[in-house]
Amino acid sequence: MRPAATLPRVPGPRRTTPGHRGDLVALGVEAVLLAAAVAAGLVLNRRGAGLHADAAPLYATWRPHAGWGTPLAVLVAVLVLGPGLRWARTARWGPLLASGWLAAVAWTLSLALVDGWSAGLARRLTVQAEYLHEVPGVRDIPGMLSGFTDRILDFQPDSWSTHTAGHPPGALLVFVWLDRIGLGGGAAAALCCVLVGATAAVSVPVTLRALGAAEAARAVLPFLVLLPGAVWLGASGDAVFTGVVAAGLALLAVRGPLAALAGGLLLGFALHLSYGFVLVGVLALAVLALRRDRRRAALLAATAGVAGVTALFVLAGFRWWEGYDRVVERYYQGWAAERPYGYWVWANLAALLLSAGPVLGPALRRTALAARAAWRSPGAAPDGPRDDQVPGRPDDGLGVTVRLARPWSALGPTVLLPAAAALAVAAADLSGMSKAEVERIWLPFAVWLLAAVAHLPAPTRRWWLAAQAVTALAVNHLLFTVS
């Protein structure tokens, strides 16, 4: 045997913590992207290029203003940045989730009220392009479902309005059901959207905690509360979509086949809220892969839930695939035929930055570094020890535990879930079916991208959270956003 001094050295996992310079570089790249998108948008709009977005890359108009929601929004931001951050670290789990949801509701409502009660909430969902425009004409729900696809194409007497035609009938059904139970009208519908959309601030932390990242769940929650995308969650159907998708994924993460079945039912209904939610399947697979037990049973239960909802719609006369085929044709009957792909394919990302907030770039950078470290050293998972290294497992003869299968366990939920969301966003962007308005359309994916903030150094999170709040306030006060 060779002396110990002559044995080959086995390098252990490197525990270097990257400095803040890289985060500032990522922030600078974001600033350049946003400036380029705004500048190019101004030039293209002056040339009549058909962007159909006065404040490109956002679907909004330039209108500096303030309202009685302004002091309320500032107050909510100050409370979250102060005692809210301490509460997130120390509070019991149940009260923390309840207070997080209430704070998210307060933040969304206060931002909406910057535009006033009528313009910010009550009338948002009543314009001709919105779902409520069609609700009075739906007297027979089975008849509406069976004939829904025939009314998707434009330029016919009974064509659906823009938002209704662009989505499966589940989106319209939500507002029809609200009307049936006495919550009709713009104000009631808008408040329901806010209440449901704010549940994403609960569902995402619940998912992270169920997948073994309890500390990450606490770190992420304040960023979901002060989400800049709340500017669009207020009085928008996309708020409902975001809440339903997040709740479905959360149910997939918790234990038990019944929860997985309920998650599948919600995700199946989400598939009939937006055609783009076929991409949620990437996130669903990531959640199921990260579960610690009974993955196969959960997959079967979730699949049964999705299939059951789809079968109900088919029996009622609506076939998702036929609707999608008509929607592609309808999409290019409108503004999409004029909106230049060469601009929106990259300017969409600038719009996403304003919706997810400036923390996105630095957080994803830190996540990429954590993923690389976890891949090289599977025993040091970013979210804490998991079952990738088991005491007593065979080693390679040099004291290094053999890497087990399932590398996703080493990556952990704060890496894999943002990666899955980023993949879904990239697919939507490249498809050409998301030219503009992605600041609201991609909100169901943006909340999962923000799981990456768990990798930011704890001392810097308050500053990044402040930047999130300032971004939301700036957008809401400089622009009049259009749902």
C-alpha positions, 0 to 999 in steps of 0.5 A: 500500500502506498503511503497516505501522502502519495495517495491521489487527492480527490477534490471535494465539492467546491463551496465558492459563493459567487460575488455580487458583480455577476448579479449586477452584470445580469441586471445590466443585461436586463436594462440593455434588453429593456432599453432596446425593446423600448427604443425599437418599439418607439421607432417601429410605432412611428413607422407604422410597423403594426406593433399594436402596442403604444408602449411596446414592449408592453400592451399599454399606453403612456399615461403618467398618473396617480390615484388613491391606490398610490399611498395604499400600494406604497404602504403595502410595499413598506410593510412587506419589506419591513416586518413582512420579511421577518414574519416570513422567516419566523412565523408558523406555516399556516398563519404565514400562508394566510398573511401572504395571501392577504398581502398579495390581495392588498398589493394587487388591489392597491395597484389596480386602484391607482387607476381608480375603482372604475377604470382599474377594476369595475370596467376592466372586464366589461369591454367588448374584447373581454369575456363578460361581453359574451356572458348575457348571450349564454343562456344554454351552457351545453349549447354554447359548448357544442357550438363553441368551435364554430364561432371562433373564426372572425368576420362572421355574424356570430363570431366570439369576441377576441378573448373568448375566441382566443381561449377554450370555453373554460375561460368563458364558463368561469364568468358564466358560472359567476353570473349564475351564482349572483356574482355577475358584473364587472366589479364582482368578476374583477374582485374574484379574479384578484382573490383567485390570482393571489392564491399563487402566493400560497400555492408556489410556497406550498409546492416548494415545501412539499418537495423538501425546500421549506426554507426556500418556500419562506424566501420566495413568498415575499417575492410572490406577494410583491410580484410586479405582475400583480399590475396585470393580475388585477381584474384580468382573466389571466389572474384566474388562470394563474391561480388554477395552474398554481393550485393544480401543481401544488396538489401534485406535489403534496402526498396522496393519490387523491391530492394528485387526482384533484391536481389533475382535475384542476390542470385538466380544467386549466387546459380548457382555460388556455391552449398555451397551457399544454406547456404546463405539462413540463412543469407537471412532470417536473413536480412529479419527478421531484416527489419523494414517494409514489410517483407512479401512482401520482402520475396515474391519478393526475393523468386520470384527472386530466383525461376525465375533464377532457372527456367531459368537454368532448361529451359536451361537444367541444374538442380541444384539438379542433378548437386549437386548429381554429384558433391558429387561423383566428390568430392570424385574422387579427393583429398577429398577421401584422405584428412583426415576429422579428421584434416580438421574439426578443421584445417579449422577454423584456415584457416578461422582465417587467412582469416577473421583475428585475430580480429574474436575471440575477436569480436565474444566474444564481440558479444556473450556478447552483445547478452546475454545482449540484450536478457535479456534487449530487450530495450537496443539493441546492435545497438541502440534503436529499436521498441522492447519497444514502449512508452505506451505499457502495463507493468508488473505492476512494470514499466518494459516494456513487451518484445514484440515478435520478439526477433531478433529485440533486437539482431540487425544486428551486432549480428544476421548477424555474428551468421547466418554466423557462423551457415553457416560456421559450417554447411559447415565445418561439412558436410565434403564437405569443406576439405581445401581451405576454406580460399577462399571458405568461404570468402562470409561468412567471410565478414559477420562475421566481422560485429561483430567488431562493438562491440569492444571498439572504442579505441581498433579498431585501434590496431585490424585493424593493426593486420588485416593488419599485418596478411595479409602482413605476409601470403602474404610474407611468403607463395605463395597462390594458388587460 
